[in-house]
Amino acid sequence: MLSFAQEKKTAEKEVKKEKWKYEPNFMVGVDVLNAGASFFGDRKLYQGFISSRIKGDIHGIIEAGVEKNIYQKNSYDAKASGPFLKLGAIYMLAKDRENDFNGFYAGGKVAGSFYTQEYMAIPVRGFGGSNASVAYPSSSQSSFWLEGAIGGRVQLFESNFYIDVNLQPKYLIYTTKQENIQPMIVPGFGRSSSKFAMGFAWNIAYKF
């Protein structure tokens, strides 16, 4: 009886180990919406992602891209460009019984960007209350933020292609500043003079 009990425990442990085993799986996607909009606006944004199911409903995700944009508002004239990287995970809140990759998800990421910015005009108070502006040369800066992810994935027919759409609420947690001026543009974060921003991505993805 003791021998049988030990064999049963050993078998249960082996089953548990198999459940934790990682099976290689990857999904690669490209944001076609922002890439397409880049041809018609000042913002040039090209980004994509790689995700993999790690365990159960948890998927790890890596996003990367490059952005070039300008800010011309309230007498400000600035531009910035550079790459960005995001690392995080998403959790499938609801999924298709026949396909674990179909469904709605939520998650979070940490993100950072190392970029170049230049101020062509910054408004300042001139002599006697007159309006004036100053310019600053190109400089290297860095910014880091937290980003949420709320979206869904749908398989295209019976193929390995998926449509992945998500919203990305963002909060800037740290940034370097040139002449103590809050950056107007942060590649990957967006164009905003505040610490909050909202992003949107419409991806075409392929599952390997």
N, C-alpha and C positions, 0 to 999 in steps of 0.2 A: 504493500500500500504506500509506504514511504517512497519507494522507487517510482511508482506511478505518479505520485503527487509532484515529485521533482521533475519528471519528464513533462508533465503538464505545464508547470511553471516555466520550464525552459522553452517549451513550444510557444507559450503566451509571450515571452520576452522576444522571441524571434519574430512573431507577428507584429509586435509593437515596433521593433526595429525596422521592419519592412515598411510600415506606415510612415516613418520619419525619413525614409530614403528619398533623396532628391533625384528626380528624373529630368534630365536636360530638356528644356523647352524654351523657345524664344519667340517673341513677337516684335517685329520691327515696323515702325510707322513714321510717316512724314506728314507734317502739317501742310495740307494743300491749300487751305483757305487763306492763311496769312502769306504764303508764298505767292499765291495768285494776286492778292491785294497789293503786293509789293510793286507790281507793274503800273499801278494807278495812283500811288500816293507817295508821300515823303518817307514813310516808314518802310524799310527793307528788312523783313524778318523771315529767316529761314531756320526751321527747327525740326527735330525729329526725336524719337524715343526708342529705347530697347527695354522690354519688360520680360519677366520670367516668373512663373508661379513657383513660389518657394515651398509653401506648405499649405494645404487646404485651400482656403479662400484668400490667402495673402500672396500678393504679387509684388516683387521688387521692381523698381523702375529707375532708369537713367535717362535723362533728357539733356540734349545739348543743342546749341545753335549759335547763330551770329545775327546781330541786329545793327542797323545803321539808321539814325533818325535825326530830325531837327526839331527845335523848339523856338517858335516865333510868336510870342504873346506878351502883352503888357510891356512892350518896349524891350523884352528879352530876345536875344538872338543867339542861340547856342546849337551845337551839334555834338553827337557822340556816336561811337561805333566800337564794336568789340564782341568777343565770344562770351558765352555763359554756360553754366553747367548746373544741373539739378539732380539730386539723389533722394530717393524716398521709397514709399511703399503705398499700395492701395489695397483695399479690402472689398471683396465682392459682397455687396449687401443683398442682392437678389440675382439669381442666375437661372439659366435654362437647364432643365433636367437632363437634356440630351447633349448639351455643350456647356462645359464649365466656364468657357471664355465669353459666353453671351450673357449680358446682364448689366446691372447698374452697380457703380462702385463709388467709394469715397476714400480719401487718403491724404497724405501730407508729404512735403518735400522740404529739404533745405537747399538753398540755391545761392550761387555767387557769380559775380561777373568782374572781369578785369578788362578795362576798356580805356579808350582815349577820348577826352572831351576838349572842346574849345569854346570859349565865350567870345563872340564877335561884338556883343553889346550887352551891358548890364546897366540898368537905370540907376542913377545916383542923383542926390540933391546938389545942384550947382550953386554957384555964388549968387547971393540975393534971392534964393528960392527958385532959380531957373532950373529947367530940366536938362540933364546931361547924361552921358553914358561913358562907361569905361570898357576896355577889352582886355582879355587875358589870353596868353598863348596856350597852345595845345599842351595837355598834361595827362599823365597816366593816373587812373583812379581805380578804386575797387569798392564793391558794394555787396552786401549779403542780406538775404531775406528769407522768411518762412512763407511757404506757399501751400494752399489747400488744393484738393482735386475732387471735383464732383462731376461725374459723367456716366457714360454708358458705352457698351460695345455691341455691335450687331454683325453677325456673319453675313457675307454676301453670297446668297444662294448656297451651293454645296462646295464652294471653293475655299481656299485658305486665306482669302482676303476678308478684312473686317473694316467697318467704319467705326471710328472711335472719336466721340465728341465729349469735350469736358470744359467746365468753367474753372478758373484759377484765381481765387481771392488771394491777395498778396499783402504782406506786411514787412516793410523795410526795418531791419533790426540794427544795421550798422553800415556806415558809408564814410569814406574819406571825403574831404572837402577841399576845394581850391579857394583860397582866400576866404575861408569860413562861409562859403556859399553852398546852400543845399542844392544838390544836382537836380537839374530839370529832366534829364533823361538817363535812365540806367538800362543798358541792353539786357533783354530778358525780363526785366521788371516792367518797363513801360515808360511813358511820358507823363510825369506827374510831379507837382511841387509838394505833395504830401507823402506820408509814409504808407498810405493805402493805395492799392491799385487792383484792377480786375482784368484778367486775361481770358482768352477764349481760343480753343484749338479745335480744328476739324481735320482729323487724320484719316489717311488710308493706310492700313496696316496689313502685314503679311505674317502669318504664323508658320514657323518652321517645325 
